[in-house]
Amino acid sequence: MYATQADASGKRNWIEEFQARADRAFGYGNLIGHHTNLSLAGILQRLER
């Protein structure tokens, strides 16, 4: 289900996760999923600042 691994404490980097999901969606030809996941990663990046 997840595209990335959690760290030793079980935490996940959600920016990397959504970027990986976007890459996977693009690979499957799912352009809507690609755009959605990139948008979510962008929102998280702005919140992280």
C-alpha distances in whole Angstrom, upper triangle without the diagonal:
4,7,9,11,12,16,18,19,15,15,13,15,13,16,14,11,12,14,12,10,13,14,12,13,16,16,15,18,17,19,18,15,16,19,17,14,17,19,17,17,21,21,20,22,25,24,24,28
4,6,7,9,13,16,16,13,12,10,11,10,12,11,7,9,11,9,8,12,13,11,13,16,16,16,19,17,19,19,15,15,18,16,13,16,18,15,15,18,19,17,19,22,22,21,24
4,7,10,13,16,17,14,14,10,11,10,11,9,6,8,9,6,6,10,10,8,11,13,13,14,17,16,17,18,14,13,16,15,12,14,17,15,13,17,19,17,18,21,21,21,24
4,7,10,13,14,12,11,8,8,9,10,7,6,9,10,7,9,12,12,11,14,16,16,17,20,19,20,21,17,16,19,18,14,15,18,16,14,17,19,16,17,21,20,19,22
4,7,9,11,9,9,7,9,10,12,10,9,12,13,11,13,16,16,15,18,20,20,21,24,23,24,24,20,20,22,21,17,19,21,18,16,20,21,18,19,22,22,20,23
4,7,8,5,5,5,7,10,12,11,10,13,15,13,15,18,18,18,20,23,23,24,26,25,26,26,22,22,24,22,18,20,22,19,17,20,21,17,18,22,20,18,22
4,5,5,5,6,8,12,14,12,12,16,17,16,18,21,21,21,24,26,25,27,30,28,29,29,25,25,26,25,21,22,24,21,19,22,22,19,19,22,21,18,21
4,5,7,10,12,15,18,16,16,20,21,19,21,24,24,24,27,29,29,30,33,32,33,33,29,28,30,28,25,26,28,24,22,25,25,22,23,26,24,21,24
4,6,9,12,15,17,17,16,20,21,21,22,25,26,25,28,30,30,31,34,32,33,33,29,29,30,28,25,26,27,24,22,25,24,21,22,25,22,20,23
4,7,10,12,15,15,14,17,19,18,19,22,23,22,25,27,27,28,31,29,30,29,26,26,27,25,22,23,25,21,20,23,22,19,21,23,21,19,23
4,7,9,12,12,11,14,16,16,17,20,21,21,23,25,26,27,29,27,28,27,24,24,25,23,19,20,21,18,17,19,19,15,17,20,18,16,19
4,6,9,8,8,11,13,12,13,16,17,18,19,22,22,24,26,24,24,24,20,20,21,19,16,17,18,15,13,16,16,13,14,18,16,14,18
4,6,6,6,9,10,11,12,14,16,17,18,20,21,23,25,23,23,22,19,18,19,17,14,14,16,13,10,13,14,10,11,14,13,11,15
4,5,5,6,8,10,10,12,14,15,16,18,20,21,22,20,20,19,16,15,16,14,11,12,12,9,8,11,11,8,10,13,12,11,14
4,5,5,6,9,10,11,12,14,15,17,19,20,21,19,19,18,15,14,14,13,9,9,10,8,5,8,9,6,7,10,11,9,12
4,6,5,6,9,10,10,12,14,15,16,18,20,19,18,18,15,14,15,14,10,10,13,11,8,11,12,10,10,14,14,13,15
4,5,5,6,9,10,11,12,14,15,17,18,17,17,17,13,12,14,13,9,10,12,10,8,12,13,11,12,16,16,15,18
4,5,5,6,9,10,10,12,14,15,16,14,14,13,10,9,10,9,5,7,9,7,5,9,11,9,11,14,14,14,17
4,5,5,6,9,10,11,12,14,15,14,13,14,11,9,10,10,7,6,9,9,6,9,12,11,11,14,15,15,17
4,5,5,6,9,10,11,13,14,13,14,15,11,10,12,12,9,9,12,12,10,13,15,14,14,18,19,18,21
4,5,5,6,9,10,11,12,11,12,12,8,7,10,10,6,8,11,10,10,13,15,14,15,18,19,19,22
4,5,5,6,9,10,10,9,9,9,7,4,7,8,5,6,9,10,9,11,14,14,15,17,19,19,21
4,5,5,6,9,10,10,10,12,9,7,10,11,9,9,13,13,12,14,17,17,17,20,21,21,23
4,5,5,6,9,9,10,12,9,8,11,12,10,11,15,15,14,17,19,19,19,22,24,23,26
4,5,5,6,5,7,8,6,5,9,10,9,10,13,14,14,16,18,19,20,22,24,24,26
4,5,5,5,6,9,8,5,9,11,10,10,14,15,15,16,19,20,20,23,25,25,27
4,5,7,9,12,11,9,12,14,13,14,17,18,17,20,22,22,23,26,27,27,29
4,5,8,11,10,9,13,14,14,15,18,19,19,21,23,24,25,27,29,29,31
4,6,9,9,8,11,13,14,14,17,18,19,21,23,24,25,27,29,29,31
4,6,5,6,9,10,11,12,14,16,17,18,20,21,23,25,26,27,29
4,5,5,6,9,10,10,12,14,15,16,18,20,21,23,24,26,28
4,5,5,6,9,10,11,12,14,15,17,19,20,21,23,24,26
4,5,5,6,8,10,11,12,14,15,17,18,20,21,22,25
4,6,5,6,9,10,11,12,14,16,17,19,20,21,23
4,6,5,6,9,10,10,12,14,15,17,18,20,22
4,5,5,6,9,10,11,13,14,16,17,19,21
4,5,5,6,9,10,11,12,14,15,16,19
4,5,5,6,9,10,10,12,14,15,17
4,5,5,6,9,10,11,12,14,16
4,5,5,6,9,10,11,12,15
4,5,5,6,9,10,10,13
4,5,5,6,9,10,11
4,5,5,6,9,10
4,5,5,6,9
4,5,5,7
4,5,6
4,6
4
